[in-house]
Amino acid sequence: LVHGTLNASRPTAWSKIIAIRRVLPRYRWALFLDIDTLVMNPDIRIEDLVDSRDAAGSAAADASAPAAPITDSTDIIIGADHNSVNSGVWLARNSPWTAWFLDELWAQQQLVTGPFSFHYEQRAFHYLFQTKIWFHRGTGLLPYPHAASVRAHARIVNQCVFNSLFAWYVPGDFLLHFAGLKGAFKCALFWSFYESISVPSKLPPLPNPAGAADALPEERKPGGPSREWGRCWRFARARERRKAR
């Protein structure tokens, strides 16, 4: 579990690339989850996701493309939402190609700042995949020259395979992702679902976001991740105090 930034030169969300790069050599596959996700169906195994060769999806950067199976050349499995690839949840295989891919994601220094679509490392994913939405919105950047390799080594699946957003979540889905929601509404939903799947006596302690004061300026803006997590933590503490009365 990564609570803070692993590289202070960039917004914290970019640290997911470093985190996966560090832990991947120890495992065959690694699953990254954003902090605003909940595993709702623990009966679904990670092995089932990796070995699901008939899951709806494609190897292209948009879900409308023809389906392609997971093969021995598949190194990245990622879900597609209404904006195409969503880097809040993804699987990475321990392979030389994946190490190269992670290094390429991090190397996109030109995307750290600037008036680009999307936020943080999500920009790098869209750029490397050369998604349709990235292309059509126009960035002024030359096309990424290795996009064909990225697509050939990736399996893009329907988001509900393992990255269900709240609007499309149905009971039985593996995971619920609260991406795009903000403020008290998001906090109320998150803790409501969290409590519904947790045993009260075994709830893990909530990490105190005291380190949020050290967040980068971009992340202190209204709606930024460190600011939202601090608000959510205070909201959860208030709920606990009210329930204890």
C-alpha positions as YAML, in Angstrom:
chain: A
units: angstrom
residues:
- id: 1
  name: LEU
  ca: [0.00, 0.00, 0.00]
- id: 2
  name: VAL
  ca: [1.50, 3.32, -1.13]
- id: 3
  name: HIS
  ca: [0.22, 6.27, 0.95]
- id: 4
  name: GLY
  ca: [2.26, 9.10, -0.52]
- id: 5
  name: THR
  ca: [4.50, 10.19, -3.32]
- id: 6
  name: LEU
  ca: [7.55, 8.16, -4.35]
- id: 7
  name: ASN
  ca: [8.96, 11.04, -6.37]
- id: 8
  name: ALA
  ca: [8.41, 14.60, -5.17]
- id: 9
  name: SER
  ca: [9.07, 16.08, -8.61]
- id: 10
  name: ARG
  ca: [5.61, 15.04, -9.86]
- id: 11
  name: PRO
  ca: [2.03, 14.82, -8.56]
- id: 12
  name: THR
  ca: [1.48, 11.76, -6.38]
- id: 13
  name: ALA
  ca: [-0.60, 9.86, -8.95]
- id: 14
  name: TRP
  ca: [2.48, 9.40, -11.10]
- id: 15
  name: SER
  ca: [4.00, 7.32, -8.29]
- id: 16
  name: LYS
  ca: [1.84, 4.34, -9.23]
- id: 17
  name: ILE
  ca: [4.25, 3.76, -12.12]
- id: 18
  name: ILE
  ca: [7.23, 3.66, -9.75]
- id: 19
  name: ALA
  ca: [5.34, 1.45, -7.29]
- id: 20
  name: ILE
  ca: [4.52, -1.19, -9.90]
- id: 21
  name: ARG
  ca: [8.06, -1.01, -11.28]
- id: 22
  name: ARG
  ca: [9.46, -1.76, -7.81]
- id: 23
  name: VAL
  ca: [7.22, -4.65, -6.80]
- id: 24
  name: LEU
  ca: [6.73, -6.37, -10.15]
- id: 25
  name: PRO
  ca: [10.02, -8.36, -10.12]
- id: 26
  name: ARG
  ca: [8.70, -10.30, -7.09]
- id: 27
  name: TYR
  ca: [5.54, -11.56, -8.79]
- id: 28
  name: ARG
  ca: [4.21, -13.07, -12.00]
- id: 29
  name: TRP
  ca: [1.47, -10.43, -12.18]
- id: 30
  name: ALA
  ca: [0.76, -7.27, -10.15]
- id: 31
  name: LEU
  ca: [-2.62, -5.57, -9.80]
- id: 32
  name: PHE
  ca: [-2.72, -1.82, -9.18]
- id: 33
  name: LEU
  ca: [-5.77, -0.29, -7.47]
- id: 34
  name: ASP
  ca: [-6.43, 3.39, -6.87]
- id: 35
  name: ILE
  ca: [-7.28, 4.25, -3.27]
- id: 36
  name: ASP
  ca: [-10.92, 4.97, -4.18]
- id: 37
  name: THR
  ca: [-11.63, 1.34, -5.10]
- id: 38
  name: LEU
  ca: [-13.26, -1.49, -3.16]
- id: 39
  name: VAL
  ca: [-13.06, -5.22, -3.86]
- id: 40
  name: MET
  ca: [-16.73, -6.20, -3.78]
- id: 41
  name: ASN
  ca: [-16.54, -9.84, -4.82]
- id: 42
  name: PRO
  ca: [-13.55, -11.66, -3.27]
- id: 43
  name: ASP
  ca: [-14.71, -14.92, -4.85]
- id: 44
  name: ILE
  ca: [-13.25, -13.68, -8.14]
- id: 45
  name: ARG
  ca: [-9.56, -14.48, -8.19]
- id: 46
  name: ILE
  ca: [-6.85, -12.45, -9.89]
- id: 47
  name: GLU
  ca: [-5.90, -15.66, -11.69]
- id: 48
  name: ASP
  ca: [-9.39, -15.78, -13.17]
- id: 49
  name: LEU
  ca: [-8.93, -12.27, -14.58]
- id: 50
  name: VAL
  ca: [-5.55, -13.08, -16.07]
- id: 51
  name: ASP
  ca: [-6.71, -16.38, -17.54]
- id: 52
  name: SER
  ca: [-10.07, -15.10, -18.78]
- id: 53
  name: ARG
  ca: [-9.49, -15.55, -22.47]
- id: 54
  name: ASP
  ca: [-13.07, -14.82, -23.44]
- id: 55
  name: ALA
  ca: [-13.64, -11.61, -21.41]
- id: 56
  name: ALA
  ca: [-15.28, -8.88, -23.46]
- id: 57
  name: GLY
  ca: [-12.75, -6.39, -24.71]
- id: 58
  name: SER
  ca: [-10.10, -5.77, -27.31]
- id: 59
  name: ALA
  ca: [-6.42, -5.21, -27.87]
- id: 60
  name: ALA
  ca: [-7.15, -1.84, -29.40]
- id: 61
  name: ALA
  ca: [-7.53, 1.41, -27.50]
- id: 62
  name: ASP
  ca: [-11.29, 1.56, -27.82]
- id: 63
  name: ALA
  ca: [-13.91, -0.96, -26.71]
- id: 64
  name: SER
  ca: [-15.65, -0.85, -30.10]
- id: 65
  name: ALA
  ca: [-12.77, -2.67, -31.81]
- id: 66
  name: PRO
  ca: [-12.94, -6.42, -32.54]
- id: 67
  name: ALA
  ca: [-12.28, -8.72, -29.59]
- id: 68
  name: ALA
  ca: [-8.80, -10.19, -29.13]
- id: 69
  name: PRO
  ca: [-7.87, -12.99, -26.70]
- id: 70
  name: ILE
  ca: [-5.36, -12.85, -23.88]
- id: 71
  name: THR
  ca: [-2.27, -14.58, -25.23]
- id: 72
  name: ASP
  ca: [1.29, -15.26, -24.17]
- id: 73
  name: SER
  ca: [2.21, -11.83, -25.56]
- id: 74
  name: THR
  ca: [-0.26, -10.03, -23.28]
- id: 75
  name: ASP
  ca: [1.67, -7.99, -20.73]
- id: 76
  name: ILE
  ca: [-0.87, -5.33, -19.70]
- id: 77
  name: ILE
  ca: [-4.58, -5.82, -18.95]
- id: 78
  name: ILE
  ca: [-6.56, -2.62, -18.46]
- id: 79
  name: GLY
  ca: [-10.23, -1.66, -18.49]
- id: 80
  name: ALA
  ca: [-11.87, 0.83, -20.83]
- id: 81
  name: ASP
  ca: [-14.52, 3.27, -19.63]
- id: 82
  name: HIS
  ca: [-16.33, 5.99, -21.60]
- id: 83
  name: ASN
  ca: [-12.96, 7.75, -22.03]
- id: 84
  name: SER
  ca: [-11.13, 4.60, -23.16]
- id: 85
  name: VAL
  ca: [-8.26, 3.29, -20.97]
- id: 86
  name: ASN
  ca: [-8.60, 3.95, -17.24]
- id: 87
  name: SER
  ca: [-5.32, 3.69, -15.32]
- id: 88
  name: GLY
  ca: [-7.02, 3.52, -11.91]
- id: 89
  name: VAL
  ca: [-7.01, -0.29, -12.09]
- id: 90
  name: TRP
  ca: [-4.72, -2.41, -14.25]
- id: 91
  name: LEU
  ca: [-2.74, -5.64, -14.31]
- id: 92
  name: ALA
  ca: [0.92, -5.84, -15.29]
- id: 93
  name: ARG
  ca: [2.86, -8.99, -16.08]
- id: 94
  name: ASN
  ca: [6.45, -9.42, -14.94]
- id: 95
  name: SER
  ca: [8.24, -9.30, -18.29]
- id: 96
  name: PRO
  ca: [11.00, -7.30, -20.00]
- id: 97
  name: TRP
  ca: [8.38, -5.63, -22.19]
- id: 98
  name: THR
  ca: [6.38, -4.44, -19.17]
- id: 99
  name: ALA
  ca: [9.52, -2.99, -17.60]
- id: 100
  name: TRP
  ca: [10.09, -1.08, -20.84]
- id: 101
  name: PHE
  ca: [6.46, 0.07, -20.90]
- id: 102
  name: LEU
  ca: [6.61, 1.39, -17.33]
- id: 103
  name: ASP
  ca: [9.81, 3.24, -18.12]
- id: 104
  name: GLU
  ca: [8.14, 4.74, -21.21]
- id: 105
  name: LEU
  ca: [5.17, 5.90, -19.15]
- id: 106
  name: TRP
  ca: [7.49, 7.64, -16.69]
- id: 107
  name: ALA
  ca: [9.59, 9.14, -19.48]
- id: 108
  name: GLN
  ca: [6.71, 11.33, -20.72]
- id: 109
  name: GLN
  ca: [7.96, 14.40, -18.88]
- id: 110
  name: GLN
  ca: [6.19, 16.67, -21.37]
- id: 111
  name: LEU
  ca: [2.83, 15.49, -20.03]
- id: 112
  name: VAL
  ca: [3.42, 16.34, -16.36]
- id: 113
  name: THR
  ca: [2.24, 19.91, -16.86]
- id: 114
  name: GLY
  ca: [0.39, 21.67, -19.64]
- id: 115
  name: PRO
  ca: [-3.17, 22.07, -20.96]
- id: 116
  name: PHE
  ca: [-3.67, 18.42, -21.86]
- id: 117
  name: SER
  ca: [-6.79, 16.30, -21.53]
- id: 118
  name: PHE
  ca: [-7.03, 14.07, -18.45]
- id: 119
  name: HIS
  ca: [-4.86, 14.28, -15.35]
- id: 120
  name: TYR
  ca: [-1.52, 13.02, -14.13]
- id: 121
  name: GLU
  ca: [-0.30, 9.61, -15.39]
- id: 122
  name: GLN
  ca: [-3.61, 9.04, -17.24]
- id: 123
  name: ARG
  ca: [-2.22, 11.34, -19.92]
- id: 124
  name: ALA
  ca: [0.76, 9.05, -20.46]
- id: 125
  name: PHE
  ca: [-1.48, 6.01, -20.85]
- id: 126
  name: HIS
  ca: [-3.61, 7.76, -23.46]
- id: 127
  name: TYR
  ca: [-0.51, 9.02, -25.26]
- id: 128
  name: LEU
  ca: [1.23, 5.64, -25.40]
- id: 129
  name: PHE
  ca: [-1.95, 3.89, -26.50]
- id: 130
  name: GLN
  ca: [-2.79, 6.74, -28.90]
- id: 131
  name: THR
  ca: [-6.46, 6.44, -27.97]
- id: 132
  name: LYS
  ca: [-9.09, 7.93, -30.24]
- id: 133
  name: ILE
  ca: [-10.19, 10.47, -27.66]
- id: 134
  name: TRP
  ca: [-6.60, 11.64, -27.15]
- id: 135
  name: PHE
  ca: [-6.10, 11.94, -30.90]
- id: 136
  name: HIS
  ca: [-9.35, 13.77, -31.61]
- id: 137
  name: ARG
  ca: [-8.93, 16.30, -28.84]
- id: 138
  name: GLY
  ca: [-5.59, 17.35, -30.29]
- id: 139
  name: THR
  ca: [-2.48, 17.89, -28.19]
- id: 140
  name: GLY
  ca: [0.07, 19.42, -30.53]
- id: 141
  name: LEU
  ca: [2.34, 16.43, -29.89]
- id: 142
  name: LEU
  ca: [3.68, 14.11, -32.53]
- id: 143
  name: PRO
  ca: [2.08, 10.63, -32.45]
- id: 144
  name: TYR
  ca: [3.79, 8.17, -30.12]
- id: 145
  name: PRO
  ca: [5.99, 6.04, -32.43]
- id: 146
  name: HIS
  ca: [5.61, 2.75, -30.51]
- id: 147
  name: ALA
  ca: [1.82, 2.74, -30.11]
- id: 148
  name: ALA
  ca: [1.51, -0.40, -32.24]
- id: 149
  name: SER
  ca: [3.74, -2.32, -29.82]
- id: 150
  name: VAL
  ca: [1.77, -1.05, -26.82]
- id: 151
  name: ARG
  ca: [-1.50, -2.18, -28.36]
- id: 152
  name: ALA
  ca: [-0.05, -5.55, -29.38]
- id: 153
  name: HIS
  ca: [1.03, -6.28, -25.80]
- id: 154
  name: ALA
  ca: [-2.15, -4.96, -24.14]
- id: 155
  name: ARG
  ca: [-5.53, -6.48, -23.52]
- id: 156
  name: ILE
  ca: [-8.23, -3.84, -23.04]
- id: 157
  name: VAL
  ca: [-11.32, -5.34, -21.43]
- id: 158
  name: ASN
  ca: [-14.78, -4.06, -20.65]
- id: 159
  name: GLN
  ca: [-14.53, -1.93, -17.51]
- id: 160
  name: CYS
  ca: [-16.91, -4.19, -15.57]
- id: 161
  name: VAL
  ca: [-14.52, -7.12, -15.86]
- id: 162
  name: PHE
  ca: [-12.44, -5.63, -13.03]
- id: 163
  name: ASN
  ca: [-12.93, -1.84, -12.89]
- id: 164
  name: SER
  ca: [-16.64, -1.08, -12.49]
- id: 165
  name: LEU
  ca: [-17.41, 2.61, -12.11]
- id: 166
  name: PHE
  ca: [-20.26, 3.47, -9.75]
- id: 167
  name: ALA
  ca: [-22.75, 4.28, -12.52]
- id: 168
  name: TRP
  ca: [-22.33, 0.83, -14.06]
- id: 169
  name: TYR
  ca: [-21.66, -1.32, -11.00]
- id: 170
  name: VAL
  ca: [-23.93, -4.31, -10.37]
- id: 171
  name: PRO
  ca: [-23.73, -6.77, -7.45]
- id: 172
  name: GLY
  ca: [-21.33, -9.55, -8.26]
- id: 173
  name: ASP
  ca: [-18.79, -7.34, -10.03]
- id: 174
  name: PHE
  ca: [-15.24, -7.84, -8.83]
- id: 175
  name: LEU
  ca: [-14.49, -4.25, -7.97]
- id: 176
  name: LEU
  ca: [-16.21, -0.88, -7.48]
- id: 177
  name: HIS
  ca: [-14.28, 2.25, -8.48]
- id: 178
  name: PHE
  ca: [-15.52, 5.66, -7.33]
- id: 179
  name: ALA
  ca: [-13.52, 7.55, -9.97]
- id: 180
  name: GLY
  ca: [-14.87, 10.93, -11.01]
- id: 181
  name: LEU
  ca: [-17.00, 11.48, -7.88]
- id: 182
  name: LYS
  ca: [-16.15, 14.31, -5.51]
- id: 183
  name: GLY
  ca: [-16.68, 15.65, -2.01]
- id: 184
  name: ALA
  ca: [-19.10, 14.47, 0.65]
- id: 185
  name: PHE
  ca: [-21.19, 12.52, -1.88]
- id: 186
  name: LYS
  ca: [-18.20, 10.38, -2.77]
- id: 187
  name: CYS
  ca: [-17.25, 9.91, 0.87]
- id: 188
  name: ALA
  ca: [-20.77, 8.86, 1.85]
- id: 189
  name: LEU
  ca: [-20.95, 6.33, -0.98]
- id: 190
  name: PHE
  ca: [-17.47, 4.95, -0.32]
- id: 191
  name: TRP
  ca: [-17.96, 4.36, 3.41]
- id: 192
  name: SER
  ca: [-21.46, 3.00, 2.91]
- id: 193
  name: PHE
  ca: [-20.17, 0.32, 0.53]
- id: 194
  name: TYR
  ca: [-17.05, -0.21, 2.65]
- id: 195
  name: GLU
  ca: [-19.10, -0.92, 5.76]
- id: 196
  name: SER
  ca: [-21.41, -3.22, 3.82]
- id: 197
  name: ILE
  ca: [-18.55, -5.58, 2.95]
- id: 198
  name: SER
  ca: [-16.49, -5.29, 6.16]
- id: 199
  name: VAL
  ca: [-16.62, -7.08, 9.48]
- id: 200
  name: PRO
  ca: [-16.81, -4.21, 12.05]
- id: 201
  name: SER
  ca: [-14.38, -5.85, 14.49]
- id: 202
  name: LYS
  ca: [-11.80, -6.31, 11.74]
- id: 203
  name: LEU
  ca: [-11.87, -2.92, 10.05]
- id: 204
  name: PRO
  ca: [-8.31, -1.86, 9.23]
- id: 205
  name: PRO
  ca: [-7.18, 1.50, 10.65]
- id: 206
  name: LEU
  ca: [-7.61, 4.49, 8.38]
- id: 207
  name: PRO
  ca: [-4.32, 6.10, 7.34]
- id: 208
  name: ASN
  ca: [-4.06, 9.66, 8.62]
- id: 209
  name: PRO
  ca: [-3.43, 12.01, 5.67]
- id: 210
  name: ALA
  ca: [-1.05, 14.15, 7.73]
- id: 211
  name: GLY
  ca: [1.44, 13.98, 4.90]
- id: 212
  name: ALA
  ca: [-0.99, 15.81, 2.65]
- id: 213
  name: ALA
  ca: [0.58, 19.06, 3.78]
- id: 214
  name: ASP
  ca: [3.65, 18.07, 1.81]
- id: 215
  name: ALA
  ca: [1.68, 17.51, -1.39]
- id: 216
  name: LEU
  ca: [2.64, 19.33, -4.53]
- id: 217
  name: PRO
  ca: [0.90, 22.63, -5.35]
- id: 218
  name: GLU
  ca: [-1.10, 21.09, -8.21]
- id: 219
  name: GLU
  ca: [-2.63, 18.61, -5.80]
- id: 220
  name: ARG
  ca: [-3.73, 21.27, -3.32]
- id: 221
  name: LYS
  ca: [-6.21, 22.70, -5.79]
- id: 222
  name: PRO
  ca: [-9.91, 22.13, -5.04]
- id: 223
  name: GLY
  ca: [-10.73, 18.58, -6.01]
- id: 224
  name: GLY
  ca: [-7.08, 17.45, -6.03]
- id: 225
  name: PRO
  ca: [-6.44, 13.91, -4.73]
- id: 226
  name: SER
  ca: [-4.68, 14.80, -1.45]
- id: 227
  name: ARG
  ca: [-7.32, 17.40, -0.63]
- id: 228
  name: GLU
  ca: [-10.14, 14.95, -1.37]
- id: 229
  name: TRP
  ca: [-8.55, 12.18, 0.70]
- id: 230
  name: GLY
  ca: [-8.17, 14.53, 3.67]
- id: 231
  name: ARG
  ca: [-11.82, 15.54, 3.41]
- id: 232
  name: CYS
  ca: [-12.88, 11.91, 3.13]
- id: 233
  name: TRP
  ca: [-10.81, 10.90, 6.16]
- id: 234
  name: ARG
  ca: [-12.40, 13.65, 8.26]
- id: 235
  name: PHE
  ca: [-15.84, 12.63, 6.99]
- id: 236
  name: ALA
  ca: [-15.24, 9.01, 8.03]
- id: 237
  name: ARG
  ca: [-14.03, 10.07, 11.48]
- id: 238
  name: ALA
  ca: [-17.16, 12.18, 11.96]
- id: 239
  name: ARG
  ca: [-19.33, 9.20, 11.01]
- id: 240
  name: GLU
  ca: [-17.53, 7.05, 13.58]
- id: 241
  name: ARG
  ca: [-18.05, 9.62, 16.32]
- id: 242
  name: ARG
  ca: [-21.78, 9.92, 15.53]
- id: 243
  name: LYS
  ca: [-22.22, 6.14, 15.55]
- id: 244
  name: ALA
  ca: [-20.40, 5.88, 18.90]
- id: 245
  name: ARG
  ca: [-22.87, 8.23, 20.64]
...
